[in-house]
């Protein structure tokens, strides 16, 4: 089964966060951590996504304002051979 939601990721200047992207139509925020794991957070307002990029520390902002407040699911990438 393929994932119909394609979120454009943007690199982050952070020791914790590698990249992030947002789909406004579904209010879905995807964050790729520096560990390589990615998570999608549901029903995130656009204002929260924009505030994340303006934060002094993106990692601290994600921890305090996103990770503990929105439902999430781990993104599993399937590699076809």
C-alpha atoms as one frame of an Amber mdcrd trajectory, in Angstrom:
protein
   0.000   0.000   0.000   1.459   3.350  -1.006   1.193   6.536   1.011  -0.923
   9.086  -0.903   0.271  11.995   1.249   3.537  13.414  -0.044   4.966  16.055
   2.251   7.828  18.214   1.002  10.538  18.180   3.632  12.765  21.157   4.440
  16.141  20.796   6.173  16.364  22.151   9.704  19.308  23.729  11.463  19.058
  21.677  14.634  21.014  18.982  16.426  17.773  17.075  17.066  15.647  17.689
  13.967  16.942  16.870  10.482  13.954  18.105   8.464  10.280  18.986   8.660
   7.379  19.536   6.320   3.718  20.443   6.527   0.595  19.645   4.530  -1.909
  22.452   5.055  -4.844  20.573   3.512  -4.630  17.784   6.099  -2.882  19.786
   8.871  -0.214  17.089   8.999   3.275  17.884  10.252   6.070  15.451   9.453
   9.312  15.643  11.392  12.447  13.678  10.630  14.696  13.464  13.646  18.487
  13.318  13.437  18.198   9.612  14.345  16.600   9.062  10.940  13.158   8.257
  12.362  10.213  10.261  11.060   6.861  10.937  12.680   3.655  12.522  11.424
   1.655  14.665  13.815  -2.085  15.098  13.170  -4.253  18.192  13.280  -1.375
  20.638  13.812  -2.373  24.266  13.114  -0.284  26.061  10.498   0.596  28.692
  13.114   2.325  26.023  15.220   4.338  24.839  12.192   5.383  28.416  11.417
   6.287  29.098  15.061   8.491  25.993  15.059  10.695  27.489  12.324  10.969
  30.793  14.207  11.879  29.188  17.540  15.324  29.740  19.013  15.609  25.958
  19.392  13.530  23.848  17.001  14.184  20.686  19.008  13.013  22.246  22.278
   9.966  23.700  20.552   9.011  20.300  19.115   9.462  18.643  22.494   7.438
  21.268  24.396   4.779  22.260  21.879   4.264  19.381  19.457   5.450  15.944
  20.601   3.386  15.890  23.773   0.313  17.680  22.410  -0.612  16.073  19.080
  -1.389  12.514  18.036   1.391  10.992  15.988   2.374   7.943  13.974   5.815
   6.709  12.997   6.510   6.920   9.269   7.610   3.586   7.889   9.406   3.754
   4.553   9.027   0.669   2.394  11.910  -0.020   0.060  10.928  -1.930  -3.063
  13.468  -4.235  -4.641
